Structures are given as structure tokens and as C-alpha cells.
Amino acid sequence: MSETLTVLILAGEMSGDLHAARLLRSLKTRVPSVKAWGFGGDALAAEGMEVIEHTRDLSVMGLVEVLKHYGYFRRIFDALEARVHREPPDLILLIDYPGFNLRFAKAVRDLGIPTVQYICPQVWAWKQSRIPKMAKVLDQLICIFPFEPPLFEGTGLDAGYFGHPMVEETVAVVADPDWGEGPKLALLPGSRIQEIQRLFPPMAAAALRLKKERPDLQIRVAAATEALAEQMRDMLGGMAGAEAVELVVGKTRALVKGADAALVTSGTATLETALLGTPMLVVYKTSAMTYAIGKRLVKVKYIGMVNLIAEREICPEYIQHAATPEALADGVGPLLEDTPARREMLADLAEVRERLVADEGGMAPVRAMLERFFP
């Protein structure tokens, strides 16, 4: 391998920016000089990458929003393709963001540039039609879940599992020291206002129901921003005993680490909570129409990532009409104390963590890329 390496990195979301920055940092320890350019955010910029489009402009969710921004995406797609033809990189590294990234990989496939996708699109849940398409446009797929590589067997795509980056990120988390005495219950109602509107009221009502039975119960809510915290304070306004609920901004991991149990919105937060070793219930509610469509499209048995990794329901799931304050209170109550249910879940969460260990600070996937393309 030459002493220099030029890498095009396409990270269209904030989480992708963080993961890509970690990989770039690890790559720089192996290659004397790395020149990186592409799409990213502040984390990649801090690692010295030339950011030509920022994640704050690229993170558009929903079909309607994407259509509104079609002209912008078309322009940056064409400009990116033109630059790759003028200045072909040694490697193209795609970070999640499949709608844009897989189309771009197809557009430049004829150039013969090694193309790696880091973080597999959720083809195991829906859009399994993407699997053969990915095999045609990618040279390597670096997976972060152990159940993903078997999906690509027989396709010809080099798909490997090298651990989940969040394992290392949670190792050094220290529990929030501000918890009071008594059982500690954390509420994680999500980071989007639509989630919070549907999930925070039943979560808070369940917590206050338990507070009546256990006056020493400590209740803290993780809020991603002060604006979301203010929204939740408004929702608490009409609830009896709401003064017992404390909202905490920007300290989710420390909050969860110190909790005895948690009510967690389905998503990445369930995996984060599992890796922090906190017993939980997985909770989810959406609109009736979205739920009906989702039941038809989604092909997995569980919605909680922690349960998908365990391949069984280790953390009970309360979905749609099942997510009532009464049910949530009854379900999480036994997890606050040293009960057989709590001990069993702690053992199961430790097993999930073991399944995800291997990333080695980003070096495992970096080694895989270098050995595959630059031996």
C-alpha cells in the first residue's frame, strides 16, 4: 500500500458523522497520510476531512420532505459524481444513509473504485429487495450486528461483522451522581416530538402510579434538548404529583447508567440502555395508519433492537394499545428491586453485550478494509 490514501466519505446524518470520524481516526493510525473529503459534520471536520456538504443540510426525513428538497439533492449528486470522475479517490466509504449512498455507488460503479458500506441498511426489517442491489454496487459491507452477514450469503458481497461501535462508547460512562436515595426509574421517551407526544404521557403516568406505591421512588426523564424538555413540562402540567418528575437535558447515558430500571422508546436507545446494563421495558406508539402499514412491511419478530440481537424477548415490548400506564407500571415495578425477573434480565443484557464486542476502537473494520483492498 502507498503511503497516502484518498478516501471519499459520505455520511449524511449526525450519527453517521460520529461513526465515520471514529473510523477515519483509526485509519490515520495505520496509514501515514490520509486525505479525506465528502459529506459529513463537525466530527469529521475535526478529523481533518474536507466537508463539501454538511449533515445539517442532508438530514431530511420523510417522503414529503425529501421530495421538497429534490432539487438540492439532485444538484449535490451531480456535483459529487463529476468530482469523482475528475479526482477518483482510492476508496469510497459509505456510512449508512442508503437512499442516497446506494444510488451514488451505482452511478460510479464503472470507475472500479473499491466501495465499502459501513452500517448495513435495515434490510432485515424491510426492503429486502435491496440485498441483490447492494451486492451489485458494493465491494464490501461492514456490519454492526451479528445477524446481518448471513442475509448476504450467496450474493457474492463480502459482508462481515466486526462488532458494534457503541460498546466501547458506553464502557467509560459514569452514573449521574445527582440521583437521590431510593429506587431509580429513568424515562426515555425519544428525541422526536411526535414520539414524545405519544409516549411521554403514558410513561409519566406509569411512573407517578408507582410513586404512589413507593414514595421514595426517584423519577428522571432524559431530554435531548431544552426545547423538548419544555414540551414535556407542559405535558406534565395536568398530572397529579408531577413535581416528582425531574427532567434532565443532555445527560442520557449517565442518567440511564445510574437508574435501576427504565422505560425506553424503541430504537437505538434500547441498545444503548442494554449496553449500560439497565433493565428496561421497550415501549412504542405511532399513528394507527403508520402502525397498520408497518405491520405489513416490517418482517421482524421484535421491534426492540436488544431483543433482535438476543433473538428472543429479553425485554418486554409494549406496543400501541398495550402501552398503558397500568401495564407499564406493573411491568417495570419488579425491575426496580432485586427480584428473579431483574436478575434474569441483567444476565441476558450481559449476553447481548458479549455478542457485540469486537470493534476495538474502530480498528477491526479498518483492518478489514485495508486487508481487502490494500494488502
Secondary structure, DSSP 8 states (H G I E B T S, - for coil): --SEEEEEEEE-SHHHHHHHHHHHHHHHHHSSEEEEEEEE-HHHHHTT-EEEEEHHHH---SHHHHHHTHHHHHHHHHHHHHHHHHS--SEEEEES-HHHHHHHHHHTGGG---EEEES--STTTS-TTHHHHHHHH-SEEEESSTTSGGGGTTS--EEEE---HHHHHHHT----TT--SS-EEEEE--SSHHHHHHHHHHHHHHHHHHHHH-TT-EEEEEESSHHHHHHHHHHHTTSTTGGGEEEEES-HHHHHHH-SEEEEESSHHHHHHHHTT--EEEEE---HHHHHHHHHH---S-S-HHHHHHTS-SS-EEEGGG--HHHHHHHHGGGGSS-HHHHHHHHHHHHHHHHH---GGGHHHHHHHHHHH--
